[in-house]
Amino acid sequence: MRLGLRALRGFEADLHKLPTRKLQLVVLELLSHIADGRLQGRPLDKRVGIGDLSDCRKVYFDERPDHPRPNYRLVYRLLPTEVDAITVEAVSTGERYSLDAYIRAVNNLERS
């Protein structure tokens, strides 16, 4: 069963801040794979200095799928819960550098 897709308000701005159109398309493709059940990200947790993202998951990506250390992250969550998920909610996307994607996620979720 394919899950529905939606995005938090700040996600669209995050998507447009990615440096290339190709990276934007990679994010959209990743979300499609998550909704189809072909991809599952790794769970996040609560981190000092960032905030609680324990209800979220992360996926690493870059323009080249074979990049040895991807420079970007996609943060999403499954709603209403991971067990009973019917929707994939795109929370944030951004650089790996300085935990950018995770800081954006906390901001987009209005957690501080």
C-alpha positions in Angstrom: 0.0 0.0 0.0 1.3 3.4 -1.0 1.4 6.0 1.8 0.2 9.5 1.2 2.7 12.4 1.0 2.6 15.8 2.7 5.2 18.4 3.7 5.6 20.8 6.6 5.4 24.5 5.6 9.2 25.0 6.0 10.1 22.0 3.9 9.3 23.8 0.6 11.7 26.6 1.5 14.4 24.0 2.4 13.9 22.2 -0.9 14.4 25.4 -2.8 17.6 26.2 -0.9 19.3 23.1 -2.2 22.0 24.3 -4.6 20.9 22.3 -7.7 17.7 21.3 -9.4 19.1 17.7 -9.5 19.3 17.6 -5.7 15.7 18.8 -5.5 14.6 16.0 -7.8 16.6 13.4 -5.8 14.6 14.5 -2.6 11.3 14.1 -4.4 12.3 10.7 -5.7 13.4 9.6 -2.2 10.0 10.6 -0.8 8.3 8.6 -3.5 10.4 5.5 -2.6 9.6 6.0 1.1 5.8 6.3 0.3 6.0 3.1 -1.8 7.8 1.2 0.9 11.0 0.8 -1.2 13.1 2.8 1.2 13.2 3.3 4.9 15.4 5.8 6.6 17.2 5.5 9.9 15.6 6.6 13.1 16.7 9.9 14.7 16.7 10.6 18.4 16.8 13.5 21.0 20.1 15.3 20.9 21.5 17.9 23.2 21.9 21.2 21.4 19.5 20.3 18.6 16.3 19.0 20.0 13.9 16.0 20.0 13.6 14.4 16.6 12.9 10.9 18.0 9.6 10.7 15.9 11.6 11.3 12.7 13.8 9.4 10.3 16.7 10.4 8.1 17.9 9.5 4.6 21.4 10.4 3.3 21.6 11.6 -0.3 23.7 13.4 -2.9 23.6 14.1 -6.6 25.5 10.9 -7.3 23.9 7.8 -5.6 27.3 6.2 -5.2 28.8 9.2 -3.4 31.0 7.7 -0.5 29.8 10.3 2.0 26.6 12.0 1.0 26.5 15.7 1.8 22.7 16.1 2.3 20.0 14.7 4.5 16.2 14.3 4.2 14.2 14.2 7.5 10.7 12.8 7.5 8.2 11.2 9.8 5.5 8.6 9.4 2.0 9.7 10.6 0.0 9.1 12.7 2.6 6.6 14.1 5.3 4.4 12.5 3.2 1.3 13.2 -0.1 2.7 11.8 1.4 5.0 9.1 -0.8 6.3 6.4 1.2 9.4 5.5 4.9 10.3 4.9 5.5 13.9 6.1 8.5 15.7 4.7 10.0 17.6 7.6 13.3 19.1 6.3 16.1 18.8 3.9 19.6 20.3 4.0 23.3 19.9 4.3 25.1 17.5 6.5 27.5 20.3 7.4 26.8 21.8 10.8 23.8 19.5 11.2 21.8 21.9 9.0 19.0 19.4 8.0 18.4 18.6 11.7 18.3 22.2 12.8 15.9 23.0 10.0 13.8 20.0 11.2 13.5 21.3 14.7 12.6 24.7 13.3 10.0 23.4 10.8 8.4 21.3 13.6 8.4 24.4 15.8 10.4 22.7 18.5 13.0 24.6 20.4 
